[in-house]
Amino acid sequence: MALVDSGADYPIFPTELTEVLKLDLTHAPVWQFSGTTGKKQLAKLAELSLTVLKENDEDHAFEVRTTCAFCDTFKFAGGLLGQNGFFSLFKNYVLSAEDLLWT
């Protein structure tokens, strides 16, 4: 699960998730950023598909192919979906109160 965050540059996740996804980031490009700790951080980038689920947390609403960052020092549970690679994939979007799920 990831939080949609308009302040995040890219979708970013804890590095531990690469083990679950079986991603080998040995030769992945490195990206330097700051924001989640107030200090400069390094992340490795990988292109992959993200699936957005419907409210029932089972059915697929849609899938996007994007670049995601994986960082050792990023400790947010789940991840963040940011401007580049998530928001940037949509031209227009309109949400009604029925579209939002507040828990």
Sine and cosine of phi, psi and omega as CSV:
sin_phi,cos_phi,sin_psi,cos_psi,sin_omega,cos_omega
0.00,0.00,0.60,-0.80,0.00,-1.00
-0.70,-0.71,0.47,-0.88,0.04,-1.00
-1.00,-0.09,0.73,-0.69,0.08,-1.00
-0.98,0.22,0.86,-0.51,-0.11,-0.99
-0.74,-0.67,0.96,-0.29,-0.02,-1.00
-0.93,0.37,-0.21,0.98,0.05,-1.00
-1.00,0.05,-0.20,0.98,0.01,-1.00
-0.99,0.10,0.63,-0.77,0.02,-1.00
-0.96,0.29,-0.76,0.65,-0.04,-1.00
-0.77,-0.63,0.30,-0.95,0.20,-0.98
-0.88,0.48,0.76,-0.65,-0.06,-1.00
-0.69,-0.72,0.63,-0.78,-0.07,-1.00
-0.65,-0.76,0.38,-0.92,0.10,-1.00
-0.90,0.44,0.59,-0.81,-0.01,-1.00
-0.84,0.54,-0.53,0.85,-0.02,-1.00
-0.81,0.59,-0.46,0.89,-0.02,-1.00
-0.92,0.40,-0.40,0.92,0.00,-1.00
-0.89,0.45,-0.50,0.87,0.04,-1.00
-0.92,0.39,-0.69,0.72,0.02,-1.00
-0.90,0.45,-0.64,0.77,-0.03,-1.00
-0.99,0.12,-0.11,0.99,-0.03,-1.00
0.85,0.53,0.73,0.69,0.04,-1.00
-0.99,-0.12,0.73,-0.68,0.10,-1.00
-0.98,-0.21,0.95,-0.33,-0.04,-1.00
-0.98,-0.21,0.34,0.94,-0.05,-1.00
-0.81,0.59,-0.70,0.72,-0.05,-1.00
-0.95,-0.33,0.33,0.94,-0.04,-1.00
-0.96,0.29,0.53,-0.85,0.09,-1.00
-0.89,0.46,0.52,-0.85,-0.02,-1.00
-0.97,-0.23,0.65,-0.76,0.01,-1.00
-0.82,-0.57,0.76,-0.65,0.05,-1.00
-0.99,-0.17,0.72,-0.69,-0.02,-1.00
-0.53,-0.85,0.14,-0.99,0.12,-0.99
-0.56,-0.83,0.31,-0.95,0.04,-1.00
0.61,-0.79,-0.69,0.73,-0.07,-1.00
-0.99,0.11,-0.34,0.94,0.03,-1.00
-0.83,-0.55,-0.17,0.99,-0.08,-1.00
1.00,0.08,-0.06,1.00,0.03,-1.00
-0.86,-0.51,0.30,-0.96,0.06,-1.00
-0.91,0.40,0.68,-0.74,0.01,-1.00
-0.77,-0.64,0.41,-0.91,0.06,-1.00
-0.91,-0.42,0.64,-0.77,0.04,-1.00
-0.71,-0.71,0.43,-0.91,0.10,-0.99
-0.97,-0.24,0.61,-0.79,-0.09,-1.00
-0.97,-0.23,0.61,-0.79,0.06,-1.00
-0.56,-0.83,0.61,-0.79,0.07,-1.00
-1.00,-0.03,0.77,-0.64,0.03,-1.00
-0.41,-0.91,0.07,-1.00,0.00,-1.00
-0.99,-0.17,0.69,-0.72,0.10,-1.00
-0.93,-0.37,0.71,-0.70,0.04,-1.00
-0.96,-0.29,0.79,-0.62,0.08,-1.00
-0.99,-0.14,0.81,-0.58,-0.05,-1.00
-1.00,-0.06,0.37,-0.93,0.11,-0.99
-0.97,0.24,0.09,-1.00,-0.07,-1.00
-0.84,0.54,-0.42,0.91,-0.01,-1.00
-0.98,0.19,0.00,1.00,0.02,-1.00
0.88,0.48,0.33,0.94,0.02,-1.00
-0.78,-0.62,-0.77,0.64,-0.06,-1.00
-0.98,0.21,0.62,-0.79,0.00,-1.00
-0.98,0.18,0.79,-0.62,0.11,-0.99
-1.00,0.09,-0.76,0.64,0.07,-1.00
-0.22,-0.98,0.18,-0.98,0.00,-1.00
-0.77,-0.64,0.60,-0.80,0.06,-1.00
-0.79,-0.62,0.58,-0.81,0.09,-1.00
-0.99,-0.16,0.81,-0.59,-0.10,-0.99
-0.41,-0.91,0.16,-0.99,0.09,-1.00
-1.00,-0.07,0.77,-0.64,0.01,-1.00
-0.86,-0.51,0.53,-0.85,0.05,-1.00
-0.98,-0.22,0.59,-0.81,0.05,-1.00
-0.79,-0.61,0.83,-0.56,-0.16,-0.99
-0.76,-0.64,0.72,-0.70,0.03,-1.00
-0.90,0.43,-0.57,0.82,-0.09,-1.00
-1.00,-0.10,0.06,1.00,0.04,-1.00
-1.00,0.05,0.91,-0.40,-0.12,-0.99
-0.90,-0.43,0.27,0.96,0.04,-1.00
-0.94,0.35,0.75,-0.66,0.02,-1.00
-0.89,0.45,0.81,-0.59,-0.05,-1.00
1.00,0.07,-0.90,-0.43,-0.01,-1.00
-0.14,-0.99,-0.01,-1.00,0.04,-1.00
-0.84,-0.54,0.66,-0.75,0.10,-0.99
-0.97,-0.24,0.88,-0.48,-0.16,-0.99
-0.96,-0.28,-0.20,-0.98,-0.07,-1.00
-0.91,0.42,-0.83,0.55,0.00,-1.00
-0.99,0.14,0.82,-0.58,0.04,-1.00
1.00,-0.05,-0.11,0.99,0.15,-0.99
-0.71,-0.71,-0.96,0.29,0.04,-1.00
-0.82,0.57,-0.61,0.79,-0.06,-1.00
-0.92,0.40,-0.24,0.97,-0.01,-1.00
-0.99,0.11,-0.12,0.99,-0.06,-1.00
-0.90,-0.43,0.76,-0.65,0.05,-1.00
-0.98,0.19,-0.77,0.63,-0.01,-1.00
-0.68,-0.74,0.58,-0.82,0.13,-0.99
-0.52,-0.86,0.62,-0.78,0.02,-1.00
-0.74,-0.68,0.81,-0.59,0.03,-1.00
-0.92,-0.38,0.71,-0.70,0.12,-0.99
-0.98,-0.22,0.17,-0.99,0.02,-1.00
-0.86,0.51,-0.52,0.85,0.00,-1.00
-0.94,0.34,-0.42,0.91,-0.01,-1.00
-0.98,0.21,-0.36,0.93,-0.08,-1.00
-1.00,-0.02,0.64,-0.77,0.05,-1.00
-0.87,-0.49,0.90,-0.44,-0.01,-1.00
-0.95,-0.30,0.84,-0.55,0.04,-1.00
-0.81,-0.59,0.00,0.00,0.00,0.00
